[in-house]
Amino acid sequence: MDRMNSRAAQVYGYAVCFITVIMVLISIKSVVDALFDLSDPIRAEGPFGRMGRPLTNFEVYRITARRDPAWSGTGRSVTIATPGAPLARPAAEPLPARDTLSDADLRTMYDAERADAMSNTKFQATKSLIGSLLLLFIAATLFVVHWRWLKQRDVVPAAP
């Protein structure tokens, strides 16, 4: 019976060590990905922002804005609802078509979209990096504790 308990403890220890090695490998890959995203946040999710617009270069952004008719604005207005009051939808003034916007207006829009995309990417990459480093630390700690425990079990002879 004692030998069976010894085997079960040994299987448990090696299983934990094996799983933590896998966790370490996955965490290292996540850390590397997060570091790459932090190093160049605008290209982290490809050259396009969340809206599918090119954000790596203003000239490409401007050309796309001038060519694509889907970029012409359909205005929307925002209303703040008060409790108990019905929602009213006021008539929205359409935004000017993008091809009528000046280069300065397009540059302002481009800079705002680019800054938003970079900020979001940096936040997500930092969040991923911290989570991955925490997982890496926990997995390494579990590995070291269980490995030492297994080695101590091997050194100490079982009681007769």
C-alpha positions as CSV (number, residue, x, y, z in Angstrom):
1,M,0.0,0.0,0.0
2,D,2.8,2.4,0.9
3,R,4.5,1.6,-2.4
4,M,1.3,2.5,-4.3
5,N,1.1,5.9,-2.4
6,S,4.7,6.5,-3.3
7,R,4.0,5.8,-7.0
8,A,1.0,8.1,-7.0
9,A,3.0,10.9,-5.4
10,Q,5.7,10.4,-7.9
11,V,3.3,10.5,-10.9
12,Y,1.7,13.6,-9.5
13,G,5.0,15.4,-9.1
14,Y,6.2,14.6,-12.6
15,A,2.8,15.5,-14.1
16,V,2.9,18.9,-12.4
17,C,6.5,19.4,-13.7
18,F,5.5,18.4,-17.2
19,I,2.5,20.7,-17.2
20,T,4.5,23.6,-15.9
21,V,7.1,23.2,-18.7
22,I,4.3,23.5,-21.2
23,M,3.0,26.6,-19.4
24,V,6.4,28.1,-19.5
25,L,6.8,27.6,-23.2
26,I,3.3,29.1,-23.9
27,S,4.1,32.0,-21.7
28,I,7.4,32.7,-23.3
29,K,5.7,32.9,-26.7
30,S,3.0,35.3,-25.3
31,V,5.7,37.5,-23.8
32,V,7.6,37.7,-27.1
33,D,4.3,38.6,-29.0
34,A,3.5,41.3,-26.4
35,L,7.0,42.8,-26.7
36,F,6.7,42.9,-30.5
37,D,3.3,44.6,-30.2
38,L,4.7,47.1,-27.8
39,S,7.7,47.8,-30.1
40,D,5.4,48.7,-33.1
41,P,1.8,49.1,-31.9
42,I,0.5,50.4,-35.2
43,R,1.4,47.2,-37.0
44,A,0.4,44.9,-34.2
45,E,-3.0,44.0,-35.8
46,G,-1.9,44.7,-39.3
47,P,-1.6,48.0,-41.2
48,F,-5.3,48.9,-40.8
49,G,-7.0,50.3,-37.8
50,R,-10.2,48.8,-36.2
51,M,-12.3,50.6,-38.9
52,G,-10.3,49.0,-41.7
53,R,-8.6,52.2,-42.7
54,P,-4.8,52.3,-43.4
55,L,-3.0,53.9,-40.5
56,T,0.6,53.3,-41.3
57,N,0.9,56.2,-43.7
58,F,-1.1,59.4,-44.0
59,E,-0.7,59.5,-47.8
60,V,-2.3,56.1,-48.2
61,Y,-5.0,57.2,-45.7
62,R,-5.7,60.4,-47.8
63,I,-5.8,58.5,-51.1
64,T,-8.2,55.9,-49.7
65,A,-10.4,58.7,-48.2
66,R,-10.6,60.4,-51.6
67,R,-11.3,57.2,-53.6
68,D,-13.7,55.3,-51.4
69,P,-17.3,56.5,-51.6
70,A,-18.2,54.4,-48.5
71,W,-16.1,57.0,-46.5
72,S,-18.6,59.7,-47.1
73,G,-20.3,60.5,-43.8
74,T,-23.7,59.6,-42.6
75,G,-24.1,61.7,-39.5
76,R,-25.2,60.4,-36.2
77,S,-26.0,62.4,-33.1
78,V,-25.8,61.3,-29.6
79,T,-28.6,61.9,-27.0
80,I,-28.2,61.4,-23.3
81,A,-31.4,59.8,-21.9
82,T,-32.8,61.0,-18.7
83,P,-34.5,58.4,-16.5
84,G,-38.2,58.1,-17.3
85,A,-38.0,60.2,-20.4
86,P,-38.6,58.5,-23.8
87,L,-35.7,58.3,-26.2
88,A,-36.0,60.9,-28.9
89,R,-34.0,60.7,-32.0
90,P,-33.2,64.2,-33.3
91,A,-32.6,64.7,-37.0
92,A,-28.9,64.2,-37.6
93,E,-26.9,66.5,-39.7
94,P,-24.8,64.5,-42.2
95,L,-21.1,64.8,-41.9
96,P,-19.4,66.3,-44.9
97,A,-18.2,63.8,-47.5
98,R,-14.6,62.8,-47.0
99,D,-13.6,64.0,-50.5
100,T,-14.7,67.5,-49.5
101,L,-12.5,67.6,-46.4
102,S,-9.3,69.5,-46.5
103,D,-5.9,67.8,-46.1
104,A,-5.7,69.4,-42.6
105,D,-9.0,67.9,-41.6
106,L,-8.0,64.5,-43.0
107,R,-4.7,64.8,-41.1
108,T,-6.6,65.5,-37.9
109,M,-8.8,62.5,-38.4
110,Y,-5.8,60.3,-39.3
111,D,-3.8,61.5,-36.2
112,A,-6.8,60.8,-33.9
113,E,-7.5,57.3,-35.4
114,R,-3.8,56.5,-35.3
115,A,-3.4,57.7,-31.7
116,D,-6.5,55.7,-30.7
117,A,-5.3,52.5,-32.4
118,M,-1.8,52.9,-30.8
119,S,-3.2,53.5,-27.4
120,N,-5.5,50.5,-27.5
121,T,-2.8,48.3,-28.8
122,K,-0.3,49.4,-26.2
123,F,-2.9,48.8,-23.4
124,Q,-3.7,45.3,-24.7
125,A,0.0,44.4,-25.2
126,T,0.9,45.6,-21.7
127,K,-2.0,43.6,-20.3
128,S,-0.9,40.5,-22.1
129,L,2.7,41.0,-21.1
130,I,1.9,41.3,-17.4
131,G,-0.4,38.3,-17.5
132,S,2.1,36.2,-19.4
133,L,4.9,37.2,-17.0
134,L,2.8,36.4,-14.0
135,L,1.9,33.0,-15.5
136,L,5.6,32.4,-16.3
137,F,6.5,33.2,-12.7
138,I,3.8,31.0,-11.2
139,A,4.7,28.1,-13.5
140,A,8.4,28.4,-12.8
141,T,7.7,28.5,-9.1
142,L,5.5,25.4,-9.2
143,F,8.1,23.6,-11.3
144,V,11.0,24.4,-8.9
145,V,8.9,23.4,-5.8
146,H,7.7,20.1,-7.2
147,W,11.1,19.2,-8.7
148,R,12.9,19.7,-5.4
149,W,10.1,17.8,-3.7
150,L,10.6,14.9,-6.1
151,K,14.4,14.9,-5.7
152,Q,14.1,14.9,-1.9
153,R,11.7,11.9,-2.2
154,D,14.3,10.0,-4.3
155,V,17.1,10.7,-1.7
156,V,15.2,9.7,1.4
157,P,14.8,5.9,1.5
158,A,11.3,4.6,2.1
159,A,10.6,3.3,5.6
160,P,10.5,-0.5,5.7
